[in-house]
Amino acid sequence: MNRSIKILCTLIIAASPLLAIGASGSGPSSPAPPEFKLQAESPQFWELVDHNAKLSVVRTGFGFTEGPVWDQSGFLYLSDETINKIYRLHPDGKKEEVIALGDPDGNTFDRQHRLIDCASVLRAIIEVTPDGKYKILADHYDGKKLNSPNDVVVGPDGALYFTDPTLDLVAGEKQEIPFQGVYRLDAKGNVQLLTKDLTQPNGLAFSPDGRHFYIDDSEQRNIRVYDVAPDGTITNGRIFGEEPGGKDDGVPDGMKVDKNGNIFVTGPKGIWVWDPKGNHLGTIVMPEQPANLNWGDKDYRTLYITATTSVYRLEMRAQGFVPYR
């Protein structure tokens, strides 16, 4: 997400009564903030989430949360972009620093269960090791430095796919690549450009069958879908859905899919839920503007949501699709 938006959101929320929930952390049983609501546009929405589902706060008091990834050991990895750290966050609210790193963003596991991060300040895709070190996997394309990698996902072929907008390009540093691309990074370190037709590509996800690739464009406020070939190339890009909003509302950012191919995309006021045909089923309205989300807990039927200064937890009827399992 754009750094100026992150700062604005943080300042707005800092003045909110939400912080009374407890900046030092609170458990999943915390009462739901009154702003939370489930807003259905279709009866199908209730097949994915219960009418009486309750939102709980895992922990608040962060700078700007991003990139949640559930580890089967029973904790969540997440980035704090303004505090410049990646943490482990446990369901009881306990947090542990993993690494101090300038503006970490989206995260994923690869097929080898290595933690992969989009490191904005390094302008690189990196592997973060359990002992708090990192290894650069890619930081150039065609001999030029990447812009500011934003989000990353494992593809059906096991390669890493990532977006590279200019949203978090370090102030004073030169943009060397004259476009905002979406790339494929293979196991040998080769970086392949897939498309440069988005203005500011951000979140991305594959359908469970691997046939469709979704990418949202934060500047255009829309989601595009592409057909995926066996070699990982993408074709036939078209608009899948749009998430309009006011000037200071959230924009399409992080996205995840469930096992049935429904897509959950952060956007204005919360999380927009779409079916595979592009129908807007409903919105999970959040008390803070979310930037990203991921599936967690033992059965992957819980959404962990990184929303500005906090991390939230919402039990779902839907079961998440987790590409790195």
Secondary structure, DSSP 8 states (H G I E B T S, - for coil): --HHHHHHHHHHHHTSGGGGG-TT---TTS---TT-EEEESSGGGGGTS-TT--EEEEEE--SSEEEEEEETTTEEEEEETTTTEEEEE-TTS-EEEEEE-SSEEEEEE-TT--EEEEETTTTEEEEE-TTS-EEEEE-EETTEE------EEE-TTS-EEEEE-STT--TT----SSS-EEEEE-TT--EEEEE---SSEEEEEE-TTSSEEEEEETTTTEEEEEEE-TTS-EEEEEEEEE----TTS--S--EEEBTT--EEEEETTEEEEE-TTS-EEEEEE-SS-EEEEEEETTTT-EEEEEETTEEEEEE-SS-B--TT-
